[in-house]
Amino acid sequence: MANKLQITLIKSTIGSKPQHVKTIEALGLKKIRQTVEKIDNPQMRGMIQKVNHLVEVKEI
């Protein structure tokens, strides 16, 4: 079974670069403290690395 990541938006995207806002939207996050579960793969890790200052990540 594939590992999963629990991604939580902890900071607002107001004032962020447009590319970071689009990455947050692509992760499926819209509101602060919203949490989504995604499969752990290199693409997700790359997206998380771009916006690591806005999100909190836990491995499940």
C-alpha positions as CSV (number, residue, x, y, z in Angstrom):
1,M,0.0,0.0,0.0
2,A,1.3,3.4,-0.9
3,N,2.2,5.9,1.8
4,K,0.0,9.0,2.1
5,L,0.7,12.5,3.2
6,Q,-1.7,14.7,5.3
7,I,-1.3,18.3,4.1
8,T,-2.7,21.2,6.1
9,L,-2.8,24.8,5.0
10,I,-1.5,26.8,8.0
11,K,-0.9,30.3,6.5
12,S,-2.9,32.5,4.1
13,T,-1.9,32.8,0.5
14,I,-2.6,36.5,0.5
15,G,0.5,38.3,-0.7
16,S,2.0,35.1,-2.0
17,K,3.4,34.7,-5.5
18,P,0.8,33.7,-8.1
19,Q,2.7,30.5,-8.7
20,H,2.4,29.6,-5.0
21,V,-1.3,30.3,-5.0
22,K,-1.8,28.0,-8.0
23,T,0.2,25.3,-6.3
24,I,-1.9,25.5,-3.2
25,E,-5.1,25.2,-5.3
26,A,-3.6,22.2,-7.2
27,L,-3.0,20.5,-3.9
28,G,-6.8,20.9,-3.3
29,L,-6.5,23.5,-0.4
30,K,-8.8,26.5,-0.2
31,K,-9.2,27.5,3.4
32,I,-6.7,27.9,6.3
33,R,-6.6,24.7,8.5
34,Q,-8.1,22.6,5.7
35,T,-6.5,19.2,5.5
36,V,-6.2,16.9,2.4
37,E,-4.7,13.4,2.0
38,K,-2.5,12.8,-1.0
39,I,-0.5,9.9,-2.2
40,D,3.3,10.3,-1.5
41,N,5.1,10.6,-4.8
42,P,7.8,12.8,-6.2
43,Q,5.3,15.2,-7.8
44,M,3.5,15.8,-4.5
45,R,6.9,16.2,-2.7
46,G,7.9,18.8,-5.3
47,M,4.7,20.8,-4.9
48,I,5.0,20.7,-1.1
49,Q,8.6,21.9,-1.3
50,K,7.5,24.9,-3.3
51,V,5.0,26.0,-0.6
52,N,6.5,24.5,2.5
53,H,6.3,27.9,4.3
54,L,2.4,27.8,3.9
55,V,1.7,24.1,4.7
56,E,2.3,21.5,7.4
57,V,2.8,17.9,6.3
58,K,2.5,14.6,8.2
59,E,3.1,11.1,6.9
60,I,0.3,8.6,7.4
